[in-house]
Amino acid sequence: RLWTIYKTSASNLADGRTGIRYRGMFGYNGAAKIRDIKDGTSVTIAVCEGAIGGRTSDAYTPIWGGYRRYGTFAVNHPNIDANHINNARYHINGPVHVPGMTGAGTTADNRHHVGVASSVHEGGIHVLMGDGSTRFLSENMDKNTYALLTRINDGQVLGEY
């Protein structure tokens, strides 16, 4: 059986490395203020769906109803390249655990997959944007565009998605 939970868009690495913190709307010990969302609240994801039950990860211990570590998805890596996007690295509804996956550097980098956005329905996920609107994002959308939607202040202009 699968259930839906909701995850916040966070961006603090567990090791607190500087330069890559505070890219999402939420994080450890706080959240961005509306004034901090320079890219605009209508193009910044605040919350997304997450399916639990039947989707497993051995990277963290279970808490809060069976999810792992914390209910977040994020872009934590300093590079926007799709190969280095933390948790947005995998397509929407992608695998929660990819055997043999490695990252460059910290333990946190080696666990990109923990907060993958997912849903109990086919085709994509529903997200809540910073302005309170909701959108359906296709699981086939461009990963770089998806990652940019999680950042509050990257300065990138997004077209249609």
C-alpha positions as CSV (number, residue, x, y, z in Angstrom):
1,R,0.0,0.0,0.0
2,L,1.2,3.5,-0.8
3,W,0.3,6.7,1.0
4,T,1.0,10.3,0.1
5,I,2.9,12.7,2.3
6,Y,4.0,16.2,1.5
7,K,7.6,17.3,1.5
8,T,9.0,20.8,1.8
9,S,11.6,22.2,-0.6
10,A,14.8,22.4,1.6
11,S,18.4,22.9,0.9
12,N,20.8,22.5,3.8
13,L,23.3,19.7,3.6
14,A,23.6,17.7,6.8
15,D,27.2,18.8,7.0
16,G,26.3,22.5,6.7
17,R,28.8,23.2,3.9
18,T,28.7,26.9,3.1
19,G,27.8,28.2,-0.4
20,I,25.1,25.7,-1.0
21,R,22.7,26.4,1.9
22,Y,19.4,28.2,1.7
23,R,18.5,27.5,-1.9
24,G,15.1,26.1,-1.2
25,M,12.2,27.7,0.6
26,F,12.7,25.7,3.8
27,G,15.7,24.2,5.6
28,Y,17.1,23.3,8.9
29,N,16.1,25.8,11.6
30,G,14.1,28.1,9.4
31,A,12.5,29.1,6.1
32,A,12.9,31.8,3.5
33,K,11.0,35.0,3.8
34,I,8.9,36.1,0.8
35,R,11.4,38.8,0.2
36,D,14.2,36.2,-0.2
37,I,12.4,34.5,-3.1
38,K,14.0,36.6,-5.8
39,D,13.0,34.3,-8.6
40,G,9.3,34.8,-7.8
41,T,6.9,32.8,-5.7
42,S,4.9,31.6,-8.7
43,V,8.0,29.8,-10.1
44,T,9.4,28.4,-6.9
45,I,8.2,25.1,-5.4
46,A,7.4,25.1,-1.7
47,V,5.9,21.7,-1.2
48,C,5.6,18.5,-3.3
49,E,4.0,15.1,-3.1
50,G,5.9,12.1,-1.8
51,A,4.7,8.5,-1.9
52,I,5.6,6.2,1.0
53,G,5.1,2.5,1.6
54,G,6.6,0.1,-0.9
55,R,9.2,2.8,-1.8
56,T,12.3,2.1,0.4
57,S,15.6,3.7,1.2
58,D,18.3,2.1,3.3
59,A,20.2,5.4,3.7
60,Y,18.4,6.7,6.8
61,T,16.4,5.4,9.7
62,P,12.6,5.6,9.5
63,I,10.8,8.3,11.4
64,W,7.4,10.0,11.2
65,G,5.2,7.3,9.8
66,G,7.9,5.4,7.9
67,Y,9.7,8.0,5.8
68,R,13.4,8.4,6.0
69,R,15.4,11.1,7.7
70,Y,13.2,14.1,6.9
71,G,10.4,14.8,4.5
72,T,12.2,17.0,2.0
73,F,13.5,17.2,-1.5
74,A,16.1,19.7,-2.5
75,V,18.8,21.0,-4.7
76,N,21.9,21.0,-2.4
77,H,24.8,20.6,-4.8
78,P,26.6,23.8,-6.0
79,N,26.3,22.7,-9.7
80,I,23.0,22.9,-11.6
81,D,24.2,20.1,-13.9
82,A,21.5,17.3,-13.9
83,N,24.1,14.8,-12.8
84,H,24.7,16.7,-9.5
85,I,21.2,17.7,-8.5
86,N,20.5,16.5,-5.0
87,N,17.1,14.8,-4.8
88,A,16.0,16.5,-8.0
89,R,18.7,14.4,-9.6
90,Y,16.2,11.7,-10.5
91,H,13.1,12.1,-12.5
92,I,9.8,12.7,-10.7
93,N,8.4,9.3,-9.6
94,G,12.0,7.9,-10.0
95,P,13.6,5.3,-7.7
96,V,14.0,6.1,-4.1
97,H,17.1,4.0,-3.8
98,V,19.5,3.4,-6.7
99,P,22.0,0.6,-5.9
100,G,25.6,1.6,-6.3
101,M,24.9,5.3,-6.5
102,T,27.8,7.4,-5.4
103,G,28.3,11.1,-5.0
104,A,31.3,13.4,-5.0
105,G,32.4,14.3,-1.5
106,T,30.3,14.2,1.6
107,T,28.1,11.5,3.0
108,A,25.1,13.8,2.2
109,D,26.2,13.9,-1.4
110,N,26.1,10.1,-1.5
111,R,22.4,10.1,-0.6
112,H,20.9,12.2,-3.4
113,H,17.9,9.8,-3.7
114,V,16.4,10.0,-0.2
115,G,13.9,12.8,-0.8
116,V,12.8,12.0,-4.4
117,A,9.4,13.6,-5.3
118,S,6.9,10.9,-6.0
119,S,3.2,10.2,-6.1
120,V,0.7,7.4,-5.9
121,H,-0.7,8.3,-9.4
122,E,0.9,7.9,-12.8
123,G,2.5,10.7,-14.8
124,G,3.9,13.2,-12.3
125,I,3.4,15.0,-9.1
126,H,1.4,17.9,-7.7
127,V,3.4,20.8,-6.2
128,L,2.4,23.8,-4.2
129,M,4.2,26.9,-5.4
130,G,5.3,29.8,-3.1
131,D,2.4,31.9,-4.1
132,G,-0.1,29.2,-3.0
133,S,-1.0,28.0,-6.5
134,T,-0.8,24.3,-7.4
135,R,0.7,22.7,-10.5
136,F,1.0,19.3,-11.9
137,L,4.6,18.5,-13.0
138,S,5.1,15.7,-15.5
139,E,7.6,13.0,-14.6
140,N,9.0,13.5,-18.1
141,M,9.9,17.2,-17.6
142,D,13.5,18.4,-18.1
143,K,15.5,17.7,-14.9
144,N,17.3,21.0,-15.0
145,T,14.0,22.9,-15.2
146,Y,12.7,20.9,-12.3
147,A,15.7,21.7,-10.2
148,L,15.5,25.4,-11.0
149,L,11.9,25.4,-9.8
150,T,13.2,24.3,-6.3
151,R,15.6,27.3,-6.0
152,I,14.6,30.7,-4.6
153,N,17.3,32.8,-5.9
154,D,19.2,31.4,-8.9
155,G,18.4,34.2,-11.3
156,Q,17.6,31.8,-14.2
157,V,14.6,32.7,-16.4
158,L,12.3,29.7,-16.9
159,G,10.2,29.3,-20.0
160,E,7.2,27.0,-20.2
161,Y,7.4,23.8,-18.3
